[in-house]
Amino acid sequence: MILRLRYCSSEDVEEVALSNRGKVWSYTIVYEGYGNLVGLTPPYAAAFVELPEGAYVHSLIVGCNPEEVKVGMNVESDFLDIGKQQVVYVFKPVSG
């Protein structure tokens, strides 16, 4: 797969390993869906997760009620099977 940076169309990119854990940096609860693109029915939480490497990932938070999501919450990565051989990268609260 060839990746291009959104604003400059550069193909000069490199793969970087990132942690599978992070903290919720900011979030919102989605109450109105615009089609079922992610396999979830509203309400659900969408968040920016801050990773230890300094990167921010926009993702869904699953595995808890949306009202339980809080800034600073520890989360870990997971995958959500949305059918048709497709998965969505999501985060869930750290267990334990």
N, C-alpha and C positions, 0 to 999 in steps of 0.2 A: 504494500500500500504506500503510495506517495502522499505525504502530508505537505500542506502548504500553510504558511502563516496567514492568518485572515487578512491582515492589512497590507502586507508587502508581497504576498505570493511567493515567498522564498521557499525553496526546497532544501535549504541548508538547515536541517533539523537533526537532532540526535535523540535516541531513546534514553530515558533516565528512569531508573528504578525509584519508586516512591513507596513510602510506608503505607501499610494497610490500616493504620489507625490515625485518628486525628481528633480535633475538637470542633464542635459547632461554633462558627464565627458569627453567623447571622442566619436567620431563617424567616420563613413566612408560612402560614397555613393556607393552602389552596382550597377554597370552598366551591369554586365554580370551574368545572372542567370544560375544555374546548376539544372534545373528542377524547377517546381513550387511548392516547398514544403511548402511555407508559404502563398500562395494565392495572392502574389503580383508580378507584372511584373516590372522588372527593368526600370528605376532607382528607388531605394528606399534607405532610410537611415537605417543603423544598428548602434546601439550605446551602450555604457556602461552608465547606469544611476546611479548616486550616490544618495542613499536614506539617509534621516536624521539620520538613525540608524547606518550609516557607511558601509552598505552593497552596493555592486555594482551589478546591474542586467544587463545582456546582453539582448537587446530587439530591436525590430523594432520601428521606429518613424513613425507614420501615422498622417493624418490630416493636412499635410502641404506639400509643395514642398520640396524635399530632399535638395535643395540649400538653403532653409530657416533655416535649422537646424544649430545651433551654440553651441559651448561649453558654458555652463552656462545657457542654455535655460531651463526655468521651464516647467516641463512636469508632466502629470498625467496618471495613468494607465487606460487601456481600454482593451477590448477584440475584436479580429477580427475573425469573423465566416468564416472558410475556407471550410465549407461543411462537409458532412458525419458525422454530429454530433461532429465536432471537432472545437475547438477555439484555438487561439494563443494569449498569453498575450503580449500586446503592450503598448507603451506610445504615447501620443499625446500632443501638446502644451496646456498649461493651458489656458482655456478660461476666458475671462473677464479681 
